[in-house]
Amino acid sequence: MTRNEPAVLYKYRDDSPYTESMLLEKRVWLSTAQGLNDPLECQIGEIPKEWQEKTIHSMECAQIMGALTQFPGRQPTTLFSLTPRQTRHWRNKVKRMPHPRQMRAVRALYADHGVELSRPEEIFVKLRRQLQTVGIFSLSEAPDSELMWSHYANGHRGLVFGFQRNNSNQLGNSVHTMRVTYADEKPTLTAGFKQEVSLITSHGAGIKAEARLAFDDPVFRASISTKTLTWNYEREWRYVESGGGLQPYPGPIVEIIFGYKMPQSRRDYYRALLKNSGLSPKEFEMTLQAGSGYELRSLP
């Protein structure tokens, strides 16, 4: 994180059992795209067909070259169970084949030895699926937004938790926490992207190479951190993981802000929850000042 970035990010909450559980369990819920408030979340723009085909071809060529190219001192002279002579013969034969037959031959060789290669033609389908399953915890850099208090804190009857950001927690980790960009156009893929390949052992003792877009790929990140201009009042930041569900606090709770309509009994209840959880954040409240609107006030 840099100096001009906020040191605290805020989560607006209503007064509910789910909010209480955040303190009792010391965990937060990461929603997937389907659970967010904008139906256009986590999408990318149209991917040009010509670029898709070119990218798929390039990825297939990389798989072929992995089997055909020899680098002295780095690549063994044999492939799987083939002898050096059989390997040379196989490589020389495949080099003379057109691209589609080369791809089939490489897949067949790997399959004969229990390895299922990833299929580049599926990467774009997986990209869209991957965007829909990423886990997102939405926060704001603004603790005193009137609209946010109304929309997400039950009309000032709820509260706000302030999570600290530093270089030793996930909120200070630029891979996992990013500022939302507001734009009317969704990100598009028009250049190469990063992949990561996982080797998965199947029940049949074979190995499957599963390709997916790398978590730090710029277009992937832009797709999960871009919203339309309508939402720019939220001044949102996002803590993200590869999947949704419960996660430990991404940073410690260092502030709590009570809505001006929250009853004293509920304030005392949350104070007790915080104390029992070993948390002692700074306390604030929203107040309504005649003639000047809402103000954030520190509590003793």
C-alpha positions as CSV (number, residue, x, y, z in Angstrom):
1,M,0.0,0.0,0.0
2,T,1.1,3.6,-0.6
3,R,0.9,6.7,1.5
4,N,-2.0,8.3,-0.3
5,E,-4.2,5.2,0.2
6,P,-6.6,4.9,3.2
7,A,-5.3,3.2,6.4
8,V,-8.8,2.1,7.4
9,L,-11.5,0.6,5.2
10,Y,-15.1,0.6,6.4
11,K,-17.9,-2.1,6.3
12,Y,-21.5,-0.8,6.6
13,R,-23.7,-3.3,8.4
14,D,-27.3,-3.5,9.6
15,D,-28.1,-4.6,13.2
16,S,-28.6,-8.3,12.6
17,P,-27.5,-11.8,13.7
18,Y,-25.2,-11.9,10.7
19,T,-23.5,-8.8,11.9
20,E,-23.2,-10.2,15.4
21,S,-21.6,-13.4,13.9
22,M,-18.8,-11.3,12.4
23,L,-17.7,-10.5,15.9
24,L,-18.4,-13.8,17.5
25,E,-16.6,-15.9,14.8
26,K,-14.0,-13.2,13.8
27,R,-14.8,-14.0,10.1
28,V,-16.3,-12.2,7.2
29,W,-18.4,-13.4,4.3
30,L,-17.1,-13.1,0.8
31,S,-19.9,-13.0,-1.8
32,T,-19.7,-14.2,-5.3
33,A,-20.9,-12.1,-8.3
34,Q,-24.4,-13.4,-8.0
35,G,-24.7,-12.1,-4.4
36,L,-23.6,-8.5,-5.2
37,N,-26.0,-5.6,-5.8
38,D,-25.1,-4.9,-9.4
39,P,-26.2,-7.5,-12.1
40,L,-23.3,-6.3,-14.3
41,E,-20.7,-7.3,-11.7
42,C,-17.6,-9.4,-12.6
43,Q,-18.1,-9.3,-16.4
44,I,-15.9,-8.5,-19.3
45,G,-16.7,-6.9,-22.6
46,E,-17.0,-8.8,-25.8
47,I,-13.9,-10.7,-26.7
48,P,-13.0,-10.3,-30.4
49,K,-13.4,-13.6,-32.2
50,E,-10.2,-13.2,-34.3
51,W,-8.2,-12.5,-31.1
52,Q,-9.7,-15.5,-29.4
53,E,-8.7,-17.8,-32.3
54,K,-5.2,-16.3,-32.4
55,T,-4.8,-16.7,-28.6
56,I,-6.0,-20.3,-28.7
57,H,-3.6,-21.1,-31.5
58,S,-0.7,-19.5,-29.6
59,M,-1.5,-21.5,-26.5
60,E,-1.7,-24.8,-28.5
61,C,1.7,-24.0,-30.1
62,A,3.2,-23.6,-26.7
63,Q,1.9,-27.1,-25.8
64,I,3.3,-28.6,-29.0
65,M,6.7,-26.9,-28.6
66,G,6.9,-28.2,-25.1
67,A,7.0,-31.7,-26.5
68,L,9.0,-31.0,-29.7
69,T,11.7,-28.6,-28.6
70,Q,14.9,-29.8,-27.0
71,F,17.1,-27.6,-24.9
72,P,20.5,-29.2,-24.2
73,G,21.1,-29.7,-20.5
74,R,17.5,-28.8,-19.6
75,Q,15.1,-31.1,-21.4
76,P,15.5,-34.9,-21.2
77,T,16.1,-36.7,-24.5
78,T,13.1,-39.1,-23.8
79,L,9.4,-38.5,-23.5
80,F,7.6,-40.5,-20.9
81,S,8.3,-44.2,-21.6
82,L,9.8,-43.7,-25.0
83,T,13.4,-44.6,-25.6
84,P,15.8,-41.9,-26.9
85,R,15.4,-43.4,-30.4
86,Q,11.6,-43.5,-30.2
87,T,11.5,-40.0,-28.9
88,R,13.6,-38.7,-31.8
89,H,11.4,-40.6,-34.3
90,W,8.2,-39.3,-32.7
91,R,9.4,-35.7,-32.7
92,N,10.6,-35.8,-36.3
93,K,7.3,-37.3,-37.4
94,V,5.2,-34.7,-35.5
95,K,7.3,-31.8,-36.8
96,R,6.1,-32.6,-40.3
97,M,2.4,-32.6,-39.5
98,P,0.0,-29.7,-39.9
99,H,-1.0,-27.9,-36.7
100,P,-4.3,-29.7,-36.0
101,R,-2.6,-33.2,-36.4
102,Q,0.3,-32.0,-34.2
103,M,-2.1,-31.1,-31.5
104,R,-3.9,-34.4,-31.7
105,A,-0.6,-36.3,-31.6
106,V,0.7,-34.4,-28.5
107,R,-2.6,-35.0,-26.7
108,A,-2.6,-38.7,-27.6
109,L,1.0,-39.1,-26.3
110,Y,0.2,-37.4,-23.0
111,A,-3.1,-39.3,-22.7
112,D,-1.3,-42.7,-23.3
113,H,0.8,-41.8,-20.2
114,G,-2.0,-40.8,-17.9
115,V,-1.9,-37.0,-18.5
116,E,-4.8,-35.0,-19.8
117,L,-3.6,-31.7,-21.3
118,S,-5.5,-28.5,-20.6
119,R,-7.6,-27.4,-23.6
120,P,-6.9,-23.8,-24.7
121,E,-10.3,-23.5,-26.5
122,E,-12.0,-23.7,-23.1
123,I,-10.0,-20.9,-21.5
124,F,-12.6,-18.2,-22.3
125,V,-15.5,-20.2,-21.0
126,K,-13.5,-20.8,-17.8
127,L,-12.6,-17.2,-17.6
128,R,-16.3,-16.1,-17.4
129,R,-17.0,-19.0,-14.9
130,Q,-14.0,-18.0,-12.8
131,L,-15.2,-14.4,-12.7
132,Q,-18.6,-15.6,-11.3
133,T,-17.0,-17.7,-8.5
134,V,-14.4,-15.2,-7.1
135,G,-15.1,-14.2,-3.5
136,I,-15.5,-10.5,-2.8
137,F,-15.8,-8.5,0.5
138,S,-16.8,-5.0,-0.3
139,L,-15.7,-2.0,1.8
140,S,-15.6,1.8,1.5
141,E,-13.0,4.4,2.2
142,A,-15.8,6.7,3.4
143,P,-17.2,6.2,6.9
144,D,-19.8,9.0,6.7
145,S,-21.6,8.6,3.4
146,E,-25.3,9.5,3.9
147,L,-26.3,7.1,1.0
148,M,-24.2,4.3,2.4
149,W,-25.7,4.7,5.9
150,S,-29.2,4.6,4.3
151,H,-28.6,1.7,1.9
152,Y,-26.4,-0.6,3.9
153,A,-26.8,0.3,7.5
154,N,-30.6,0.1,7.7
155,G,-31.2,3.9,7.6
156,H,-28.7,4.8,10.3
157,R,-30.0,2.0,12.7
158,G,-26.9,-0.1,12.0
159,L,-23.2,0.4,12.4
160,V,-19.9,0.5,10.6
161,F,-16.7,-1.5,11.3
162,G,-13.4,0.0,10.4
163,F,-10.7,-2.6,9.3
164,Q,-7.1,-1.5,9.5
165,R,-4.9,-1.8,6.4
166,N,-1.1,-2.4,6.7
167,N,1.6,-4.3,4.8
168,S,1.2,-7.3,7.1
169,N,-2.5,-8.1,6.4
170,Q,-4.6,-9.0,3.4
171,L,-6.1,-5.5,3.1
172,G,-2.7,-4.1,2.6
173,N,-1.8,-6.8,0.0
174,S,-2.3,-5.3,-3.4
175,V,-3.0,-8.8,-4.9
176,H,-6.0,-9.3,-2.7
177,T,-7.3,-5.8,-2.1
178,M,-8.0,-3.3,-4.8
179,R,-9.7,0.0,-5.3
180,V,-12.8,-0.1,-7.5
181,T,-12.7,1.8,-10.8
182,Y,-15.9,3.4,-12.1
183,A,-16.4,3.3,-15.8
184,D,-19.3,2.8,-18.2
185,E,-17.4,0.2,-20.3
186,K,-16.4,-3.2,-19.0
187,P,-12.7,-4.3,-19.4
188,T,-11.9,-6.2,-22.6
189,L,-9.3,-8.8,-23.5
190,T,-7.2,-7.4,-26.4
191,A,-3.7,-8.6,-25.4
192,G,-2.1,-11.7,-23.9
193,F,-3.0,-12.8,-20.4
194,K,-1.4,-14.8,-17.6
195,Q,-2.3,-18.4,-17.0
196,E,-1.6,-20.7,-14.2
197,V,-1.7,-24.5,-14.6
198,S,-2.7,-26.9,-11.8
199,L,-2.0,-30.7,-12.0
200,I,-4.9,-32.6,-10.6
201,T,-4.7,-36.3,-9.9
202,S,-8.0,-38.1,-10.8
203,H,-9.6,-41.1,-9.3
204,G,-8.3,-43.2,-12.1
205,A,-4.7,-42.4,-11.1
206,G,-4.3,-40.1,-14.2
207,I,-3.2,-36.5,-14.1
208,K,-5.2,-33.6,-15.5
209,A,-3.6,-30.3,-16.4
210,E,-6.2,-27.6,-15.5
211,A,-5.5,-24.1,-16.9
212,R,-7.1,-21.0,-15.4
213,L,-6.5,-17.2,-15.6
214,A,-3.9,-16.1,-13.0
215,F,-5.2,-14.2,-10.1
216,D,-2.9,-11.3,-10.7
217,D,-3.8,-11.0,-14.4
218,P,-4.6,-7.3,-15.1
219,V,-7.8,-7.9,-17.1
220,F,-9.1,-10.5,-14.6
221,R,-8.4,-8.0,-11.8
222,A,-10.0,-5.1,-13.7
223,S,-13.1,-7.3,-14.3
224,I,-13.7,-7.9,-10.6
225,S,-12.9,-4.3,-9.6
226,T,-14.8,-2.2,-12.2
227,K,-18.4,-0.9,-11.7
228,T,-20.5,1.6,-13.6
229,L,-20.4,5.3,-12.8
230,T,-23.7,5.0,-11.0
231,W,-22.0,3.5,-8.0
232,N,-19.1,5.9,-7.7
233,Y,-20.5,7.5,-4.5
234,E,-19.6,4.2,-2.7
235,R,-15.8,4.8,-3.0
236,E,-15.4,1.1,-2.8
237,W,-12.5,-1.2,-2.2
238,R,-12.6,-4.9,-2.5
239,Y,-10.9,-7.7,-0.7
240,V,-10.9,-10.8,-3.0
241,E,-10.1,-14.5,-2.8
242,S,-10.4,-17.2,-5.5
243,G,-13.7,-18.4,-4.0
244,G,-16.6,-17.1,-1.9
245,G,-17.5,-18.0,1.7
246,L,-16.2,-17.3,5.2
247,Q,-12.7,-16.0,5.7
248,P,-10.7,-14.7,8.7
249,Y,-10.6,-10.9,9.2
250,P,-8.5,-9.5,6.4
251,G,-7.3,-6.9,8.9
252,P,-8.1,-6.1,12.5
253,I,-11.2,-4.1,13.5
254,V,-9.8,-0.8,14.9
255,E,-13.0,1.4,14.7
256,I,-16.7,1.0,15.3
257,I,-19.2,3.7,14.3
258,F,-22.8,3.6,15.6
259,G,-25.6,5.0,13.6
260,Y,-27.4,7.9,15.1
261,K,-30.7,5.9,15.2
262,M,-29.1,2.9,16.9
263,P,-30.6,2.5,20.4
264,Q,-28.3,2.8,23.4
265,S,-29.2,-0.8,24.4
266,R,-27.9,-2.1,21.1
267,R,-24.7,0.0,21.3
268,D,-24.0,-1.5,24.7
269,Y,-24.7,-5.0,23.3
270,Y,-22.1,-4.5,20.6
271,R,-19.6,-3.1,23.1
272,A,-20.0,-6.3,25.1
273,L,-19.5,-8.4,22.0
274,L,-16.3,-6.6,21.1
275,K,-15.0,-6.9,24.6
276,N,-15.7,-10.6,24.8
277,S,-14.0,-11.1,21.5
278,G,-10.9,-9.3,22.8
279,L,-11.4,-6.3,20.5
280,S,-11.1,-2.7,21.7
281,P,-11.6,-0.4,18.7
282,K,-12.0,3.3,18.8
283,E,-15.7,4.3,19.1
284,F,-17.5,6.9,17.0
285,E,-21.1,7.8,16.3
286,M,-23.0,9.6,13.6
287,T,-24.9,12.6,14.8
288,L,-27.5,14.8,13.1
289,Q,-26.7,18.5,13.5
290,A,-29.4,21.0,12.9
291,G,-28.6,23.0,9.8
292,S,-25.4,21.1,9.0
293,G,-26.5,17.5,8.3
294,Y,-24.7,14.4,9.5
295,E,-21.4,14.6,11.4
296,L,-19.0,11.9,12.6
297,R,-18.2,12.3,16.3
298,S,-15.6,10.5,18.5
299,L,-16.9,8.9,21.7
300,P,-15.0,9.1,24.9
